[in-house]
């Protein structure tokens, strides 16, 4: 850590010196010329550093720049960067938070140029504990005063966690036979189900009964859908906590997804062979995909394409909307491991719940092993980039544990469920730790 701090301090000192030099050059030229020739092109020869997060200072080197800051516009993916100093050959800019990777564009009057190199934006991902004492049990309360029961029985396999537009988090708590609600301030309450009684009954709040609520989905109106393999049923729960049976599964329903593009509900059975079914409000089911090897998490992107974490195959599959033609988009079939990189070389180890954000990036809860094995190679949340399907670690690592912190310095133990809200904040159902974790990207 001391070495890291020393490097940061040294870099900060160098950048400060560079700014001073630029300011000197700028002041010297004020009484002469601003250095820009409007009849000649501008050029970028290089910039440093090539990567960084918000507030990173970038020094751009080139020709035919100007010391007149009012004439300079610099952007990254069309997002303006603050210009803080300039000369005829150098420009210093500051990267704003929540930017994206891309080429840097410099524009001076009617001349503009794109950099050949890419600036790689790096997010700082901070993992904290939103709720949960760490002990398997039942208690409502704020933050760590509350208790969940995800690990009271080794075979509990919940992946159920969703977020509504008001940033309330809903969690399937199988050990307590109920659905829990966590408000934006971290207050945990019972949303539906009786924690003292496993069973089957429709009703409002604690008058409803569930057996093993495993997965959740949410529609555009804030209705929650819950699958319960203990009862073989799919329930719809309105925002006021009224639970009503939607239908029963042709196979035991383990996962559920709502396709907002079509307004239709789907569920899957984690079997081999397992299938994905469409189910309507009258309870009629239609098999749309069959022959899957333990399909776990299912979610739809904005175009209505279905993504499945194929737990038994160690891959992420995509099924095109309408035709349901399938393909592997990330991972190596039957190769168990923890490897990031391009889609064909990446490896997963019994992936479980998944989530998809507003940009169609996919988040994968990396450990759906029976019993939540702490020796599973993956104890992280993985990120699969939209379109390119590049795989990286979003937070956590290959080591099971419980640590809040930054990115891969944080640790989870059998993360089984993942959700992402409208602001890009990610939530994790951390099975062995009996906690709900929260990941904020810068």
ZASENU-817088 format. One record per residue (C-alpha): x negated, y negated, z; chain; residue in one letter; residue number from 0. Coordinates in steps of 0.25 Angstrom, whole numbers, plus 5000, padded with zeros to 4 digits. Layout:
<sites>
+------+-------+------+--------+---------+-----+
| east | north |   up | cadena | residuo | num |
+------+-------+------+--------+---------+-----+
|    X |     Y |    Z |      A |       a | NUM |
...
+------+-------+------+--------+---------+-----+
</sites>
This chain:
<sites>
+------+-------+------+--------+---------+-----+
| east | north |   up | cadena | residuo | num |
+------+-------+------+--------+---------+-----+
| 5000 |  5000 | 5000 |      A |       x |   0 |
| 4988 |  4990 | 5003 |      A |       x |   1 |
| 4982 |  4993 | 4990 |      A |       x |   2 |
| 4996 |  4990 | 4983 |      A |       x |   3 |
| 4997 |  4977 | 4990 |      A |       x |   4 |
| 4983 |  4973 | 4987 |      A |       x |   5 |
| 4985 |  4976 | 4972 |      A |       x |   6 |
| 4998 |  4968 | 4972 |      A |       x |   7 |
| 4991 |  4956 | 4979 |      A |       x |   8 |
| 4980 |  4957 | 4970 |      A |       x |   9 |
| 4989 |  4957 | 4958 |      A |       x |  10 |
| 4997 |  4945 | 4964 |      A |       x |  11 |
| 4984 |  4937 | 4966 |      A |       x |  12 |
| 4980 |  4940 | 4951 |      A |       x |  13 |
| 4993 |  4935 | 4946 |      A |       x |  14 |
| 4993 |  4923 | 4954 |      A |       x |  15 |
| 4979 |  4919 | 4949 |      A |       x |  16 |
| 4984 |  4921 | 4935 |      A |       x |  17 |
| 4996 |  4912 | 4937 |      A |       x |  18 |
| 4986 |  4901 | 4943 |      A |       x |  19 |
| 4978 |  4903 | 4930 |      A |       x |  20 |
| 4990 |  4901 | 4921 |      A |       x |  21 |
| 4995 |  4889 | 4929 |      A |       x |  22 |
| 4981 |  4883 | 4927 |      A |       x |  23 |
| 4981 |  4885 | 4912 |      A |       x |  24 |
| 4996 |  4880 | 4911 |      A |       x |  25 |
| 4992 |  4867 | 4919 |      A |       x |  26 |
| 4980 |  4865 | 4910 |      A |       x |  27 |
| 4988 |  4866 | 4897 |      A |       x |  28 |
| 4999 |  4857 | 4902 |      A |       x |  29 |
| 4992 |  4844 | 4897 |      A |       x |  30 |
| 4988 |  4851 | 4884 |      A |       x |  31 |
| 4996 |  4861 | 4877 |      A |       x |  32 |
| 5005 |  4873 | 4882 |      A |       x |  33 |
| 4998 |  4883 | 4874 |      A |       x |  34 |
| 5009 |  4887 | 4865 |      A |       x |  35 |
| 5009 |  4886 | 4849 |      A |       x |  36 |
| 5023 |  4887 | 4844 |      A |       x |  37 |
| 5017 |  4890 | 4830 |      A |       x |  38 |
| 5010 |  4903 | 4835 |      A |       x |  39 |
| 5016 |  4916 | 4841 |      A |       x |  40 |
| 5014 |  4920 | 4855 |      A |       x |  41 |
| 5008 |  4933 | 4859 |      A |       x |  42 |
| 5008 |  4942 | 4872 |      A |       x |  43 |
| 4995 |  4950 | 4873 |      A |       x |  44 |
| 4997 |  4956 | 4887 |      A |       x |  45 |
| 5004 |  4955 | 4900 |      A |       x |  46 |
| 5001 |  4960 | 4914 |      A |       x |  47 |
| 5006 |  4967 | 4922 |      A |       x |  48 |
| 5013 |  4977 | 4913 |      A |       x |  49 |
| 5023 |  4981 | 4924 |      A |       x |  50 |
| 5029 |  4976 | 4937 |      A |       x |  51 |
| 5042 |  4972 | 4944 |      A |       x |  52 |
| 5049 |  4960 | 4947 |      A |       x |  53 |
| 5041 |  4947 | 4950 |      A |       x |  54 |
| 5029 |  4953 | 4942 |      A |       x |  55 |
| 5021 |  4942 | 4936 |      A |       x |  56 |
| 5017 |  4945 | 4922 |      A |       x |  57 |
| 5005 |  4938 | 4915 |      A |       x |  58 |
| 5007 |  4938 | 4900 |      A |       x |  59 |
| 4995 |  4935 | 4891 |      A |       x |  60 |
| 4996 |  4931 | 4876 |      A |       x |  61 |
| 4994 |  4919 | 4867 |      A |       x |  62 |
| 5002 |  4906 | 4863 |      A |       x |  63 |
| 5009 |  4905 | 4876 |      A |       x |  64 |
| 5012 |  4892 | 4883 |      A |       x |  65 |
| 5010 |  4886 | 4897 |      A |       x |  66 |
| 5023 |  4879 | 4896 |      A |       x |  67 |
| 5032 |  4888 | 4904 |      A |       x |  68 |
| 5045 |  4882 | 4899 |      A |       x |  69 |
| 5042 |  4888 | 4885 |      A |       x |  70 |
| 5040 |  4902 | 4890 |      A |       x |  71 |
| 5050 |  4913 | 4891 |      A |       x |  72 |
| 5045 |  4927 | 4895 |      A |       x |  73 |
| 5055 |  4939 | 4896 |      A |       x |  74 |
| 5055 |  4954 | 4899 |      A |       x |  75 |
| 5067 |  4961 | 4893 |      A |       x |  76 |
| 5073 |  4948 | 4891 |      A |       x |  77 |
| 5072 |  4945 | 4905 |      A |       x |  78 |
| 5065 |  4932 | 4908 |      A |       x |  79 |
| 5052 |  4932 | 4916 |      A |       x |  80 |
| 5048 |  4920 | 4924 |      A |       x |  81 |
| 5036 |  4912 | 4918 |      A |       x |  82 |
| 5027 |  4907 | 4929 |      A |       x |  83 |
| 5014 |  4903 | 4921 |      A |       x |  84 |
| 5009 |  4902 | 4907 |      A |       x |  85 |
| 4998 |  4898 | 4898 |      A |       x |  86 |
| 4994 |  4899 | 4883 |      A |       x |  87 |
| 4990 |  4913 | 4885 |      A |       x |  88 |
| 4997 |  4918 | 4898 |      A |       x |  89 |
| 5011 |  4919 | 4904 |      A |       x |  90 |
| 5015 |  4923 | 4918 |      A |       x |  91 |
| 5029 |  4928 | 4921 |      A |       x |  92 |
| 5036 |  4935 | 4932 |      A |       x |  93 |
| 5045 |  4947 | 4930 |      A |       x |  94 |
| 5059 |  4946 | 4937 |      A |       x |  95 |
| 5065 |  4957 | 4945 |      A |       x |  96 |
| 5073 |  4968 | 4938 |      A |       x |  97 |
| 5067 |  4966 | 4925 |      A |       x |  98 |
| 5064 |  4978 | 4915 |      A |       x |  99 |
| 5052 |  4983 | 4907 |      A |       x | 100 |
| 5050 |  4977 | 4894 |      A |       x | 101 |
| 5042 |  4968 | 4885 |      A |       x | 102 |
| 5038 |  4954 | 4889 |      A |       x | 103 |
| 5043 |  4943 | 4880 |      A |       x | 104 |
| 5036 |  4929 | 4879 |      A |       x | 105 |
| 5044 |  4918 | 4872 |      A |       x | 106 |
| 5038 |  4904 | 4870 |      A |       x | 107 |
| 5047 |  4894 | 4863 |      A |       x | 108 |
| 5051 |  4902 | 4850 |      A |       x | 109 |
| 5039 |  4912 | 4851 |      A |       x | 110 |
| 5041 |  4925 | 4858 |      A |       x | 111 |
| 5033 |  4938 | 4860 |      A |       x | 112 |
| 5036 |  4952 | 4866 |      A |       x | 113 |
| 5025 |  4959 | 4874 |      A |       x | 114 |
| 5020 |  4972 | 4868 |      A |       x | 115 |
| 5018 |  4978 | 4882 |      A |       x | 116 |
| 5030 |  4982 | 4891 |      A |       x | 117 |
| 5031 |  4976 | 4905 |      A |       x | 118 |
| 5036 |  4987 | 4914 |      A |       x | 119 |
| 5046 |  4982 | 4925 |      A |       x | 120 |
| 5044 |  4990 | 4938 |      A |       x | 121 |
| 5056 |  4990 | 4948 |      A |       x | 122 |
| 5053 |  4991 | 4963 |      A |       x | 123 |
| 5063 |  5001 | 4968 |      A |       x | 124 |
| 5066 |  5000 | 4983 |      A |       x | 125 |
| 5072 |  5012 | 4990 |      A |       x | 126 |
| 5080 |  5010 | 5003 |      A |       x | 127 |
| 5090 |  5018 | 5011 |      A |       x | 128 |
| 5104 |  5013 | 5009 |      A |       x | 129 |
| 5111 |  5022 | 5019 |      A |       x | 130 |
| 5109 |  5035 | 5027 |      A |       x | 131 |
| 5103 |  5039 | 5040 |      A |       x | 132 |
| 5095 |  5050 | 5034 |      A |       x | 133 |
| 5103 |  5061 | 5042 |      A |       x | 134 |
| 5113 |  5069 | 5036 |      A |       x | 135 |
| 5126 |  5065 | 5043 |      A |       x | 136 |
| 5138 |  5056 | 5042 |      A |       x | 137 |
| 5138 |  5042 | 5047 |      A |       x | 138 |
| 5144 |  5029 | 5041 |      A |       x | 139 |
| 5136 |  5016 | 5043 |      A |       x | 140 |
| 5126 |  5006 | 5037 |      A |       x | 141 |
| 5114 |  5011 | 5030 |      A |       x | 142 |
| 5106 |  5021 | 5038 |      A |       x | 143 |
| 5117 |  5022 | 5049 |      A |       x | 144 |
| 5125 |  5030 | 5039 |      A |       x | 145 |
| 5123 |  5045 | 5036 |      A |       x | 146 |
| 5125 |  5054 | 5024 |      A |       x | 147 |
| 5125 |  5069 | 5023 |      A |       x | 148 |
| 5118 |  5073 | 5010 |      A |       x | 149 |
| 5109 |  5084 | 5016 |      A |       x | 150 |
| 5117 |  5090 | 5027 |      A |       x | 151 |
| 5118 |  5102 | 5018 |      A |       x | 152 |
| 5107 |  5106 | 5008 |      A |       x | 153 |
| 5117 |  5108 | 4997 |      A |       x | 154 |
| 5123 |  5094 | 4997 |      A |       x | 155 |
| 5120 |  5089 | 4983 |      A |       x | 156 |
| 5126 |  5075 | 4983 |      A |       x | 157 |
| 5122 |  5065 | 4972 |      A |       x | 158 |
| 5134 |  5056 | 4974 |      A |       x | 159 |
| 5131 |  5041 | 4975 |      A |       x | 160 |
| 5137 |  5030 | 4967 |      A |       x | 161 |
| 5138 |  5015 | 4968 |      A |       x | 162 |
| 5150 |  5005 | 4965 |      A |       x | 163 |
| 5149 |  4991 | 4959 |      A |       x | 164 |
| 5150 |  4985 | 4973 |      A |       x | 165 |
| 5137 |  4993 | 4977 |      A |       x | 166 |
| 5144 |  5003 | 4986 |      A |       x | 167 |
| 5137 |  5016 | 4986 |      A |       x | 168 |
| 5145 |  5029 | 4987 |      A |       x | 169 |
| 5139 |  5042 | 4991 |      A |       x | 170 |
| 5143 |  5057 | 4991 |      A |       x | 171 |
| 5140 |  5062 | 5005 |      A |       x | 172 |
| 5143 |  5078 | 5004 |      A |       x | 173 |
| 5138 |  5081 | 5018 |      A |       x | 174 |
| 5149 |  5072 | 5023 |      A |       x | 175 |
| 5159 |  5075 | 5012 |      A |       x | 176 |
| 5162 |  5061 | 5009 |      A |       x | 177 |
| 5158 |  5049 | 5000 |      A |       x | 178 |
| 5151 |  5038 | 5007 |      A |       x | 179 |
| 5150 |  5023 | 5003 |      A |       x | 180 |
| 5139 |  5013 | 5006 |      A |       x | 181 |
| 5142 |  4999 | 5004 |      A |       x | 182 |
| 5131 |  4989 | 4999 |      A |       x | 183 |
| 5127 |  4986 | 5013 |      A |       x | 184 |
| 5124 |  5000 | 5016 |      A |       x | 185 |
| 5137 |  5003 | 5024 |      A |       x | 186 |
| 5141 |  5018 | 5023 |      A |       x | 187 |
| 5155 |  5022 | 5024 |      A |       x | 188 |
| 5164 |  5035 | 5020 |      A |       x | 189 |
| 5170 |  5032 | 5007 |      A |       x | 190 |
| 5178 |  5045 | 5005 |      A |       x | 191 |
| 5178 |  5058 | 5012 |      A |       x | 192 |
| 5178 |  5063 | 5026 |      A |       x | 193 |
| 5164 |  5066 | 5031 |      A |       x | 194 |
| 5169 |  5075 | 5042 |      A |       x | 195 |
| 5178 |  5084 | 5032 |      A |       x | 196 |
| 5174 |  5091 | 5019 |      A |       x | 197 |
| 5186 |  5094 | 5011 |      A |       x | 198 |
| 5194 |  5090 | 4999 |      A |       x | 199 |
| 5204 |  5079 | 5000 |      A |       x | 200 |
| 5208 |  5066 | 4993 |      A |       x | 201 |
| 5210 |  5054 | 5001 |      A |       x | 202 |
| 5204 |  5040 | 5005 |      A |       x | 203 |
| 5191 |  5039 | 5012 |      A |       x | 204 |
| 5189 |  5049 | 5023 |      A |       x | 205 |
| 5203 |  5055 | 5020 |      A |       x | 206 |
| 5196 |  5062 | 5008 |      A |       x | 207 |
| 5188 |  5074 | 5009 |      A |       x | 208 |
| 5176 |  5079 | 5001 |      A |       x | 209 |
| 5168 |  5092 | 5001 |      A |       x | 210 |
| 5155 |  5089 | 4994 |      A |       x | 211 |
| 5155 |  5075 | 4987 |      A |       x | 212 |
| 5143 |  5076 | 4978 |      A |       x | 213 |
| 5143 |  5066 | 4968 |      A |       x | 214 |
| 5149 |  5052 | 4965 |      A |       x | 215 |
| 5153 |  5044 | 4953 |      A |       x | 216 |
| 5159 |  5030 | 4952 |      A |       x | 217 |
| 5168 |  5023 | 4941 |      A |       x | 218 |
| 5169 |  5009 | 4937 |      A |       x | 219 |
| 5180 |  5006 | 4947 |      A |       x | 220 |
| 5172 |  5011 | 4959 |      A |       x | 221 |
| 5179 |  5025 | 4960 |      A |       x | 222 |
| 5170 |  5036 | 4965 |      A |       x | 223 |
| 5171 |  5050 | 4960 |      A |       x | 224 |
| 5166 |  5061 | 4969 |      A |       x | 225 |
| 5163 |  5076 | 4965 |      A |       x | 226 |
| 5164 |  5086 | 4976 |      A |       x | 227 |
| 5158 |  5100 | 4973 |      A |       x | 228 |
| 5164 |  5105 | 4986 |      A |       x | 229 |
| 5178 |  5102 | 4981 |      A |       x | 230 |
| 5175 |  5103 | 4966 |      A |       x | 231 |
| 5182 |  5090 | 4965 |      A |       x | 232 |
| 5180 |  5076 | 4959 |      A |       x | 233 |
| 5186 |  5064 | 4967 |      A |       x | 234 |
| 5188 |  5050 | 4964 |      A |       x | 235 |
| 5187 |  5040 | 4975 |      A |       x | 236 |
| 5192 |  5026 | 4973 |      A |       x | 237 |
| 5185 |  5014 | 4979 |      A |       x | 238 |
| 5193 |  5014 | 4991 |      A |       x | 239 |
| 5189 |  5028 | 4995 |      A |       x | 240 |
| 5202 |  5036 | 4989 |      A |       x | 241 |
| 5197 |  5050 | 4985 |      A |       x | 242 |
| 5205 |  5057 | 4974 |      A |       x | 243 |
| 5203 |  5070 | 4967 |      A |       x | 244 |
| 5199 |  5067 | 4952 |      A |       x | 245 |
| 5198 |  5082 | 4949 |      A |       x | 246 |
| 5191 |  5095 | 4951 |      A |       x | 247 |
| 5178 |  5100 | 4944 |      A |       x | 248 |
| 5177 |  5112 | 4934 |      A |       x | 249 |
| 5164 |  5115 | 4941 |      A |       x | 250 |
| 5160 |  5109 | 4955 |      A |       x | 251 |
| 5158 |  5094 | 4952 |      A |       x | 252 |
| 5144 |  5090 | 4957 |      A |       x | 253 |
| 5142 |  5076 | 4950 |      A |       x | 254 |
| 5151 |  5066 | 4944 |      A |       x | 255 |
| 5150 |  5054 | 4935 |      A |       x | 256 |
| 5159 |  5043 | 4930 |      A |       x | 257 |
| 5157 |  5038 | 4915 |      A |       x | 258 |
| 5161 |  5024 | 4915 |      A |       x | 259 |
| 5160 |  5023 | 4900 |      A |       x | 260 |
| 5171 |  5033 | 4898 |      A |       x | 261 |
| 5178 |  5032 | 4912 |      A |       x | 262 |
| 5177 |  5047 | 4914 |      A |       x | 263 |
| 5172 |  5055 | 4926 |      A |       x | 264 |
| 5163 |  5067 | 4925 |      A |       x | 265 |
| 5157 |  5078 | 4934 |      A |       x | 266 |
| 5147 |  5089 | 4934 |      A |       x | 267 |
| 5145 |  5102 | 4941 |      A |       x | 268 |
| 5130 |  5105 | 4946 |      A |       x | 269 |
| 5131 |  5119 | 4941 |      A |       x | 270 |
| 5123 |  5127 | 4931 |      A |       x | 271 |
| 5130 |  5127 | 4921 |      A |       x | 272 |
| 5136 |  5114 | 4925 |      A |       x | 273 |
| 5145 |  5104 | 4917 |      A |       x | 274 |
| 5150 |  5090 | 4917 |      A |       x | 275 |
| 5165 |  5087 | 4916 |      A |       x | 276 |
| 5173 |  5076 | 4913 |      A |       x | 277 |
| 5185 |  5074 | 4923 |      A |       x | 278 |
| 5197 |  5065 | 4922 |      A |       x | 279 |
| 5206 |  5059 | 4932 |      A |       x | 280 |
| 5216 |  5071 | 4931 |      A |       x | 281 |
| 5205 |  5080 | 4935 |      A |       x | 282 |
| 5203 |  5086 | 4921 |      A |       x | 283 |
| 5189 |  5091 | 4918 |      A |       x | 284 |
| 5182 |  5092 | 4905 |      A |       x | 285 |
| 5168 |  5098 | 4903 |      A |       x | 286 |
| 5159 |  5089 | 4895 |      A |       x | 287 |
| 5145 |  5096 | 4897 |      A |       x | 288 |
| 5142 |  5110 | 4901 |      A |       x | 289 |
| 5130 |  5119 | 4904 |      A |       x | 290 |
| 5122 |  5110 | 4913 |      A |       x | 291 |
| 5112 |  5114 | 4923 |      A |       x | 292 |
| 5116 |  5108 | 4936 |      A |       x | 293 |
| 5120 |  5095 | 4932 |      A |       x | 294 |
| 5119 |  5085 | 4944 |      A |       x | 295 |
| 5120 |  5070 | 4942 |      A |       x | 296 |
| 5129 |  5065 | 4931 |      A |       x | 297 |
| 5130 |  5050 | 4926 |      A |       x | 298 |
| 5134 |  5042 | 4914 |      A |       x | 299 |
| 5127 |  5031 | 4907 |      A |       x | 300 |
| 5135 |  5018 | 4902 |      A |       x | 301 |
| 5137 |  5025 | 4888 |      A |       x | 302 |
| 5143 |  5037 | 4894 |      A |       x | 303 |
| 5132 |  5047 | 4893 |      A |       x | 304 |
| 5131 |  5057 | 4904 |      A |       x | 305 |
| 5118 |  5060 | 4911 |      A |       x | 306 |
| 5116 |  5072 | 4920 |      A |       x | 307 |
| 5105 |  5076 | 4930 |      A |       x | 308 |
| 5103 |  5091 | 4926 |      A |       x | 309 |
| 5099 |  5096 | 4939 |      A |       x | 310 |
| 5096 |  5110 | 4934 |      A |       x | 311 |
| 5088 |  5105 | 4922 |      A |       x | 312 |
| 5080 |  5094 | 4928 |      A |       x | 313 |
| 5084 |  5084 | 4918 |      A |       x | 314 |
| 5093 |  5072 | 4915 |      A |       x | 315 |
| 5103 |  5075 | 4904 |      A |       x | 316 |
| 5111 |  5066 | 4895 |      A |       x | 317 |
| 5125 |  5069 | 4889 |      A |       x | 318 |
| 5129 |  5059 | 4878 |      A |       x | 319 |
| 5143 |  5053 | 4880 |      A |       x | 320 |
| 5154 |  5060 | 4872 |      A |       x | 321 |
| 5146 |  5071 | 4866 |      A |       x | 322 |
| 5139 |  5075 | 4879 |      A |       x | 323 |
| 5127 |  5079 | 4871 |      A |       x | 324 |
| 5116 |  5082 | 4881 |      A |       x | 325 |
| 5101 |  5079 | 4882 |      A |       x | 326 |
| 5090 |  5079 | 4892 |      A |       x | 327 |
| 5086 |  5064 | 4894 |      A |       x | 328 |
| 5076 |  5066 | 4906 |      A |       x | 329 |
| 5068 |  5078 | 4912 |      A |       x | 330 |
| 5063 |  5091 | 4908 |      A |       x | 331 |
| 5073 |  5103 | 4908 |      A |       x | 332 |
| 5069 |  5113 | 4919 |      A |       x | 333 |
| 5057 |  5105 | 4923 |      A |       x | 334 |
| 5057 |  5101 | 4938 |      A |       x | 335 |
| 5049 |  5090 | 4942 |      A |       x | 336 |
| 5047 |  5075 | 4945 |      A |       x | 337 |
| 5041 |  5068 | 4933 |      A |       x | 338 |
| 5044 |  5054 | 4927 |      A |       x | 339 |
| 5042 |  5050 | 4913 |      A |       x | 340 |
| 5048 |  5051 | 4899 |      A |       x | 341 |
| 5062 |  5059 | 4899 |      A |       x | 342 |
| 5055 |  5072 | 4893 |      A |       x | 343 |
| 5044 |  5073 | 4903 |      A |       x | 344 |
| 5052 |  5068 | 4916 |      A |       x | 345 |
| 5056 |  5079 | 4926 |      A |       x | 346 |
| 5067 |  5080 | 4937 |      A |       x | 347 |
| 5069 |  5089 | 4948 |      A |       x | 348 |
| 5083 |  5093 | 4951 |      A |       x | 349 |
| 5089 |  5079 | 4948 |      A |       x | 350 |
| 5103 |  5076 | 4954 |      A |       x | 351 |
| 5111 |  5063 | 4954 |      A |       x | 352 |
| 5109 |  5053 | 4944 |      A |       x | 353 |
| 5114 |  5038 | 4942 |      A |       x | 354 |
| 5114 |  5029 | 4930 |      A |       x | 355 |
| 5112 |  5014 | 4931 |      A |       x | 356 |
| 5117 |  5002 | 4923 |      A |       x | 357 |
| 5106 |  5004 | 4912 |      A |       x | 358 |
| 5108 |  5019 | 4911 |      A |       x | 359 |
| 5096 |  5022 | 4919 |      A |       x | 360 |
| 5097 |  5036 | 4926 |      A |       x | 361 |
| 5094 |  5038 | 4940 |      A |       x | 362 |
| 5091 |  5053 | 4945 |      A |       x | 363 |
| 5092 |  5058 | 4959 |      A |       x | 364 |
| 5080 |  5067 | 4959 |      A |       x | 365 |
| 5083 |  5079 | 4968 |      A |       x | 366 |
| 5096 |  5087 | 4968 |      A |       x | 367 |
| 5090 |  5100 | 4973 |      A |       x | 368 |
| 5098 |  5108 | 4982 |      A |       x | 369 |
| 5095 |  5104 | 4997 |      A |       x | 370 |
| 5088 |  5092 | 4992 |      A |       x | 371 |
| 5074 |  5098 | 4991 |      A |       x | 372 |
| 5063 |  5089 | 4996 |      A |       x | 373 |
| 5053 |  5096 | 4987 |      A |       x | 374 |
| 5060 |  5093 | 4974 |      A |       x | 375 |
| 5050 |  5086 | 4965 |      A |       x | 376 |
| 5060 |  5074 | 4964 |      A |       x | 377 |
| 5065 |  5066 | 4976 |      A |       x | 378 |
| 5067 |  5053 | 4968 |      A |       x | 379 |
| 5077 |  5045 | 4959 |      A |       x | 380 |
| 5072 |  5045 | 4945 |      A |       x | 381 |
| 5076 |  5035 | 4934 |      A |       x | 382 |
| 5079 |  5039 | 4920 |      A |       x | 383 |
| 5078 |  5027 | 4911 |      A |       x | 384 |
| 5090 |  5024 | 4902 |      A |       x | 385 |
| 5087 |  5028 | 4887 |      A |       x | 386 |
| 5073 |  5032 | 4889 |      A |       x | 387 |
| 5075 |  5042 | 4900 |      A |       x | 388 |
| 5062 |  5039 | 4906 |      A |       x | 389 |
| 5061 |  5045 | 4920 |      A |       x | 390 |
| 5055 |  5038 | 4932 |      A |       x | 391 |
| 5056 |  5038 | 4947 |      A |       x | 392 |
| 5066 |  5027 | 4952 |      A |       x | 393 |
| 5063 |  5030 | 4967 |      A |       x | 394 |
| 5058 |  5041 | 4976 |      A |       x | 395 |
| 5048 |  5052 | 4972 |      A |       x | 396 |
| 5045 |  5067 | 4972 |      A |       x | 397 |
| 5044 |  5067 | 4987 |      A |       x | 398 |
| 5056 |  5068 | 4996 |      A |       x | 399 |
| 5057 |  5059 | 5008 |      A |       x | 400 |
| 5064 |  5047 | 5013 |      A |       x | 401 |
| 5057 |  5033 | 5011 |      A |       x | 402 |
| 5063 |  5020 | 5007 |      A |       x | 403 |
| 5053 |  5012 | 4998 |      A |       x | 404 |
| 5049 |  5008 | 4984 |      A |       x | 405 |
| 5052 |  5017 | 4972 |      A |       x | 406 |
| 5044 |  5030 | 4973 |      A |       x | 407 |
| 5039 |  5027 | 4987 |      A |       x | 408 |
| 5053 |  5029 | 4992 |      A |       x | 409 |
| 5058 |  5044 | 4994 |      A |       x | 410 |
| 5071 |  5052 | 4994 |      A |       x | 411 |
| 5074 |  5066 | 4997 |      A |       x | 412 |
| 5083 |  5073 | 4987 |      A |       x | 413 |
| 5089 |  5061 | 4981 |      A |       x | 414 |
| 5102 |  5067 | 4975 |      A |       x | 415 |
| 5110 |  5055 | 4971 |      A |       x | 416 |
| 5108 |  5042 | 4964 |      A |       x | 417 |
| 5116 |  5030 | 4960 |      A |       x | 418 |
| 5114 |  5016 | 4955 |      A |       x | 419 |
| 5122 |  5003 | 4957 |      A |       x | 420 |
| 5125 |  4992 | 4947 |      A |       x | 421 |
| 5113 |  4984 | 4952 |      A |       x | 422 |
| 5103 |  4996 | 4949 |      A |       x | 423 |
| 5101 |  5000 | 4964 |      A |       x | 424 |
| 5100 |  5015 | 4965 |      A |       x | 425 |
| 5106 |  5023 | 4977 |      A |       x | 426 |
| 5101 |  5037 | 4980 |      A |       x | 427 |
| 5108 |  5048 | 4988 |      A |       x | 428 |
| 5096 |  5054 | 4996 |      A |       x | 429 |
| 5100 |  5068 | 5000 |      A |       x | 430 |
| 5090 |  5072 | 5010 |      A |       x | 431 |
| 5089 |  5059 | 5016 |      A |       x | 432 |
| 5104 |  5057 | 5018 |      A |       x | 433 |
| 5103 |  5043 | 5013 |      A |       x | 434 |
| 5107 |  5034 | 5002 |      A |       x | 435 |
| 5095 |  5026 | 4996 |      A |       x | 436 |
| 5095 |  5014 | 4988 |      A |       x | 437 |
| 5085 |  5009 | 4977 |      A |       x | 438 |
| 5084 |  4995 | 4973 |      A |       x | 439 |
| 5076 |  4992 | 4961 |      A |       x | 440 |
| 5069 |  4979 | 4964 |      A |       x | 441 |
+------+-------+------+--------+---------+-----+
</sites>
